[in-house]
Amino acid sequence: MQQTPYRPGFIHTVFFWLKEDLSEEDRASFPAELAKLGAIETVRQIYIGPPANSAARDVVDGSYAFALIVHFDDLAGHDVYQEHPIHLAFIEANEDKWTRVQVYDTDVPAE
């Protein structure tokens, strides 16, 4: 099996819990709203998806609706993203759709 190259950087992981009474249309369009964040120039890679259908274990929390994982070169790239008009527009257009957001940021040092 070929190993994926190690890539240092800054990983911004965001979990979204959507409102129970959110329309199916809004729920279905939410991933496309998240995908718009990939247009920010400091974003190197973006992943979006619902919880995996993996085996239930005490340490697994699959209660969220969608996860967003964004890879930046460094903290400075993340900081640009946080204040970018696309990010701010995403929040303004969508903050009424969620009940909770949880963020985990990870610094991935060079080997």
Phi, psi and omega per residue, in radians:
M1 nan 2.351 3.133
Q2 -1.398 2.330 -3.137
Q3 -1.504 2.398 3.074
T4 -1.244 2.367 3.126
P5 -1.054 2.456 3.080
Y6 -1.204 2.343 -3.110
R7 -2.283 1.851 3.104
P8 -1.203 2.875 3.113
G9 2.717 -2.681 -3.118
F10 -2.235 2.165 -3.106
I11 -1.911 2.159 -3.141
H12 -1.916 1.940 -3.100
T13 -1.971 2.194 -3.063
V14 -2.219 2.260 3.080
F15 -1.917 2.348 -3.113
F16 -2.051 2.279 2.974
W17 -1.855 2.014 -3.109
L18 -1.522 2.705 3.132
K19 -1.074 2.461 3.141
E20 -1.049 -0.644 -3.075
D21 -1.608 0.258 3.109
L22 -1.141 2.399 -3.120
S23 -1.102 2.683 3.098
E24 -1.050 -0.624 3.122
E25 -1.102 -0.822 3.123
D26 -1.149 -0.690 3.117
R27 -1.119 -0.747 -3.115
A28 -1.206 -0.532 -3.104
S29 -1.530 -0.150 -3.076
F30 -1.057 -0.760 3.097
P31 -1.027 -0.638 3.102
A32 -1.164 -0.613 3.066
E33 -1.123 -0.765 3.096
L34 -1.086 -0.694 -3.096
A35 -1.061 -0.485 3.113
K36 -1.033 -0.474 -3.139
L37 -1.136 -0.384 3.110
G38 -1.152 -0.248 3.127
A39 -1.389 -0.167 3.123
I40 -1.222 2.287 -2.947
E41 -1.081 -0.389 -3.138
T42 -1.560 -0.090 3.106
V43 -1.337 2.181 3.121
R44 -1.695 -0.582 3.135
Q45 -2.700 2.550 3.134
I46 -2.428 2.416 3.085
Y47 -2.249 2.420 -3.117
I48 -2.408 2.343 3.069
G49 -3.091 2.899 3.062
P50 -1.424 3.030 3.079
P51 -1.013 2.517 3.092
A52 -1.257 2.686 3.107
N53 -1.574 0.946 -3.126
S54 -1.539 2.950 -3.116
A55 -1.041 2.453 3.109
A56 -1.191 2.267 3.063
R57 -2.483 2.691 -3.117
D58 -1.022 -0.505 -3.068
V59 -1.555 -0.065 -3.099
V60 -1.748 2.205 3.075
D61 -1.928 1.842 3.108
G62 -1.879 0.472 -3.057
S63 -1.452 -0.183 -3.137
Y64 -1.371 2.883 3.133
A65 -1.616 -0.755 -3.130
F66 -2.537 2.577 3.003
A67 -2.000 2.535 3.050
L68 -2.162 2.180 3.101
I69 -2.128 2.137 -3.082
V70 -2.157 2.277 3.121
H71 -1.833 2.243 3.076
F72 -2.082 2.823 3.057
D73 -1.164 -0.600 -3.037
D74 -2.888 3.110 3.135
L75 -1.056 -0.633 3.134
A76 -1.059 -0.689 3.089
G77 -1.121 -0.691 3.073
H78 -1.087 -0.736 -3.114
D79 -1.130 -0.648 3.049
V80 -1.072 -0.795 3.133
Y81 -0.994 -0.785 -3.077
Q82 -1.041 -0.598 -3.096
E83 -1.773 0.027 -3.074
H84 -1.204 2.462 3.128
P85 -0.978 -0.584 3.118
I86 -1.143 -0.747 3.127
H87 -1.152 -0.786 3.138
L88 -1.123 -0.655 3.096
A89 -1.165 -0.665 3.084
F90 -1.036 -0.828 -3.135
I91 -1.067 -0.851 -3.105
E92 -1.057 -0.691 -3.080
A93 -1.376 -0.340 -2.977
N94 -2.187 -0.157 -3.042
E95 -1.085 -0.354 3.101
D96 -1.388 -0.046 -3.108
K97 -1.652 -0.277 -3.081
W98 -2.009 2.741 3.078
T99 -1.827 -0.370 -3.092
R100 -2.710 2.522 3.007
V101 -2.332 2.314 3.102
Q102 -2.193 2.266 -3.093
V103 -2.024 2.390 2.983
Y104 -2.228 2.097 3.096
D105 -1.857 2.419 -3.078
T106 -2.286 2.253 3.039
D107 -1.609 2.083 3.134
V108 -1.815 1.751 -3.072
P109 -1.244 2.772 3.040
A110 -1.111 2.625 -3.119
E111 -1.050 nan nan
